[in-house]
Amino acid sequence: MAICRFGPTCDVFVDFGEEGRVECVACRLDGRTTHIALDKQAMKAHLEDHVSAGHKVPDAVFEDLDRNAW
């Protein structure tokens, strides 16, 4: 299940992976490979790096990561 997808207001595609991981698919920071975070705190830090790089990451993505428990 995707947390967010590429679109006019979003420059990242974040999805739930296996075993509680969260994945940044086709990551623009990691050379278009998939960045795998082992927990939601690590993904939030990764997404902050996207924001610092000028990429669009909706606030709702951070809120969804806070709400979801795996």
NORTABEL-V871591 format. One record per pair of residues at least 6 apart in sequence whose ideal C-beta (glycine too) atoms are under 8 Angstrom apart, sorted by the first residue. I is the first residue (numbers start at 1). GAP is how many residues later the second one is. D is the distance in Angstrom with one decimal. If there is no record, write none. Layout:
I	GAP	D
I	GAP	D
This chain:
1	14	7.1
1	15	5.5
2	11	6.7
2	12	6.8
2	13	4.8
2	14	8.0
3	11	4.3
3	12	6.7
3	13	7.2
3	19	7.5
3	58	5.7
3	61	5.2
3	62	6.9
3	65	7.8
4	6	5.1
4	8	6.2
4	9	6.8
4	10	5.2
4	53	7.6
4	54	6.3
4	56	7.5
4	57	4.9
4	60	7.8
5	8	5.3
6	6	7.3
6	7	5.2
6	20	7.9
9	47	5.9
9	49	6.1
10	46	5.6
10	47	6.8
10	48	5.7
10	51	7.7
11	17	6.6
11	39	6.8
11	44	3.9
11	45	4.5
11	46	6.9
12	12	5.9
12	15	7.5
12	16	7.6
12	35	6.7
12	38	5.7
12	43	6.5
12	44	7.9
12	45	5.6
12	49	7.4
13	11	7.1
13	12	4.3
13	13	6.1
14	8	6.4
14	9	7.0
14	10	5.6
14	11	7.4
14	29	6.9
14	33	7.3
14	47	6.3
15	7	7.5
15	8	5.1
15	10	5.7
16	6	6.2
16	7	7.5
16	54	7.4
17	6	4.5
17	19	6.4
20	18	7.4
20	19	7.0
20	50	4.5
21	15	5.3
21	16	6.5
21	17	5.9
22	14	7.7
22	15	4.8
22	17	7.5
22	18	6.1
22	20	7.8
22	21	4.2
22	43	7.4
23	11	5.2
23	12	6.9
23	13	5.4
23	14	7.4
24	6	7.5
24	10	6.8
24	11	4.1
24	12	8.0
24	13	7.4
24	19	7.1
24	22	6.0
24	23	7.5
24	26	7.8
25	9	5.3
26	6	5.1
26	7	7.7
26	8	7.1
27	6	6.3
27	7	6.5
27	8	4.2
28	22	7.3
28	25	7.6
28	27	6.3
29	6	7.0
29	17	7.6
29	20	6.0
29	21	6.3
29	24	6.4
29	26	8.0
35	11	5.9
37	6	3.8
37	9	5.8
40	25	4.6
40	26	7.6
40	28	7.0
40	30	7.6
43	22	6.2
44	18	6.1
44	21	5.6
47	10	5.1
47	14	6.4
47	15	6.9
50	7	5.2
51	6	5.3
